[in-house]
Amino acid sequence: MQPESTAPADVPALRAELNLVDAEIRALVERRRELSREIQSIRQASGGPRTDLTREMRVISPYTEAYGRQGTAIAMALLEICRGAGASAQ
């Protein structure tokens, strides 16, 4: 027995759900960016570097394991967003 196919009428409802998921992802990215900026400020105030490359590698690894090369790209983009404009690894 083949699974039921999704009727074209279901597509708008499914897209609406995707839109909600995308909004949740953006909210989580913004929360991550806020936390990252707070950590960067604390680290810099104590004389440390703005970024921690060892930590960044630990962030990238699970994305790579879950999604392969595309996961690495997702993690790298996320880290770049959270570093702030014009930030470079120190």
SERO-4910 file (N, C-alpha, C, O; in steps of 0.05 Angstrom, whole numbers):
BEGIN
 pado doro    nc1    nc2    nc3   cac1   cac2   cac3    cc1    cc2    cc3    oc1    oc2    oc3
  Met    A     17    -23      0      0      0      0     18     25      0     36     27     16
  Gln    A     12     43    -18     28     68    -20     17     89     -1     -7     89      5
  Pro    A     35    105     10     25    126     28      7    146     13     11    150    -11
  Glu    A    -11    158     27    -29    178     15    -12    201      5      6    211     19
  Ser    A    -18    210    -18     -4    234    -28    -17    259    -16    -41    259    -10
  Thr    A     -1    279    -13    -11    304     -2    -27    318    -24    -17    323    -46
  Ala    A    -51    325    -19    -68    339    -38    -58    367    -41    -48    379    -22
  Pro    A    -60    378    -65    -51    406    -70    -63    426    -50    -50    446    -43
  Ala    A    -87    420    -40   -100    438    -21    -84    439      6    -87    458     21
  Asp    A    -68    418     11    -53    417     36    -28    434     35    -17    441     56
  Val    A    -19    440     11      7    455      8      6    482     22     25    488     37
  Pro    A    -15    498     19    -15    524     34    -13    521     64      0    536     78
  Ala    A    -27    501     75    -26    496    104      2    487    112     12    496    133
  Leu    A     15    470     97     42    462    103     62    485    101     80    487    117
  Arg    A     58    502     81     75    525     78     72    544    101     91    557    110
  Ala    A     47    547    111     42    564    134     57    553    158     68    568    174
  Glu    A     58    526    161     73    514    183    103    520    180    117    526    199
  Leu    A    113    517    155    141    523    150    147    552    157    169    558    168
  Asn    A    129    570    151    133    599    158    136    602    188    152    618    197
  Leu    A    120    587    203    122    588    232    149    578    242    162    589    259
  Val    A    158    555    230    184    544    237    206    564    231    224    567    247
  Asp    A    205    576    207    225    596    200    226    619    220    247    629    226
  Ala    A    202    628    228    201    650    248    214    641    275    228    656    287
  Glu    A    209    616    282    221    606    307    252    604    304    266    611    323
  Ile    A    261    596    281    290    594    276    302    622    278    323    625    291
  Arg    A    289    642    265    300    669    267    301    679    296    320    693    304
  Ala    A    280    673    311    280    682    339    302    668    355    315    681    372
  Leu    A    308    643    349    329    629    363    357    640    355    375    642    372
  Val    A    360    646    329    385    658    320    390    685    334    412    691    343
  Glu    A    368    701    336    371    726    350    379    722    379    396    737    390
  Arg    A    367    703    393    374    697    421    403    688    423    417    696    441
  Arg    A    411    672    404    439    662    404    458    686    399    479    687    412
  Arg    A    450    704    382    467    728    377    470    745    402    491    754    408
  Glu    A    448    749    416    449    764    441    467    751    461    484    765    474
  Leu    A    465    725    465    482    711    484    511    712    475    529    716    492
  Ser    A    516    709    449    543    710    439    556    738    444    579    740    452
  Arg    A    541    759    439    551    786    444    557    790    473    577    803    480
  Glu    A    541    780    490    546    782    519    572    768    527    588    779    542
  Ile    A    575    744    516    600    729    522    624    744    511    645    746    524
  Gln    A    622    754    487    644    769    474    652    794    492    675    799    496
  Ser    A    632    808    501    637    831    518    651    824    544    671    837    552
  Ile    A    642    803    557    655    793    581    684    785    576    702    792    591
  Arg    A    688    770    555    714    760    548    733    783    543    756    784    552
  Gln    A    724    803    527    740    826    520    746    843    545    768    854    547
  Ala    A    726    846    562    730    863    586    751    851    604    764    865    619
  Ser    A    755    825    603    775    812    620    802    809    605    820    795    614
  Gly    A    804    822    582    829    822    567    832    799    548    853    795    536
  Gly    A    812    783    544    813    760    527    805    767    498    797    790    493
  Pro    A    807    748    480    800    753    452    769    753    449    755    742    466
  Arg    A    760    765    428    732    767    423    720    740    417    698    733    425
  Thr    A    735    723    402    725    697    394    743    675    405    766    679    412
  Asp    A    732    651    407    746    628    417    744    606    395    723    593    393
  Leu    A    765    603    380    764    585    357    760    556    366    747    540    351
  Thr    A    770    548    389    765    521    399    735    517    403    724    496    396
  Arg    A    723    536    416    694    535    420    679    533    394    660    518    391
  Glu    A    687    550    375    674    550    349    675    523    335    656    514    323
  Met    A    697    509    338    700    482    326    680    463    340    669    445    327
  Arg    A    676    466    366    657    449    380    628    456    372    611    438    373
  Val    A    623    480    363    597    488    353    593    475    325    571    465    320
  Ile    A    613    477    308    610    467    281    606    437    279    590    427    264
  Ser    A    621    422    296    621    393    294    594    380    294    589    363    277
  Pro    A    575    386    313    549    373    312    533    379    287    518    362    278
  Tyr    A    536    403    277    522    410    252    532    393    229    517    383    212
  Thr    A    559    390    228    571    374    207    562    345    209    556    332    190
  Glu    A    562    334    234    554    307    238    525    302    230    518    281    219
  Ala    A    508    322    235    479    319    229    473    323    200    456    309    189
  Tyr    A    487    342    187    479    350    160    501    349    139    497    357    116
  Gly    A    524    339    147    546    338    127    557    366    120    557    384    137
  Arg    A    566    368     96    578    393     86    559    417     90    568    439     96
  Gln    A    534    413     84    514    434     87    512    443    117    507    466    122
  Gly    A    515    424    135    515    430    163    538    448    171    535    466    188
  Thr    A    561    443    160    584    460    165    578    488    155    584    507    169
  Ala    A    566    491    132    559    517    122    539    531    140    541    556    145
  Ile    A    519    517    150    499    528    168    513    539    193    509    561    201
  Ala    A    530    522    205    544    530    230    562    554    225    564    572    241
  Met    A    577    554    202    594    576    197    578    602    193    587    623    203
  Ala    A    556    601    180    539    624    176    528    634    203    528    658    208
  Leu    A    520    615    220    509    622    246    531    636    263    526    656    276
  Leu    A    555    625    262    577    637    277    583    665    267    588    683    283
  Glu    A    583    668    241    589    695    229    567    715    238    574    738    245
  Ile    A    542    707    237    520    725    246    524    732    275    520    756    282
  Cys    A    532    713    291    534    718    320    559    733    328    560    744    350
  Arg    A    579    734    311    603    749    317    599    779    314    612    795    327
  Gly    A    580    786    298    575    815    294    588    824    268    605    811    257
  Ala    A    579    847    259    589    858    234    618    865    235    628    877    254
  Gly    A    632    856    215    661    862    213    679    849    233    703    856    235
  Ala    A    668    830    249    685    817    269    704    797    256    696    783    237
  Ser    A    727    796    266    746    776    256    755    760    280    756    770    303
  Ala    A    763    735    275    772    718    297    798    728    307    816    736    292
  Gln    A    800    729    334    825    739    346    837    716    362    858    719    375
***
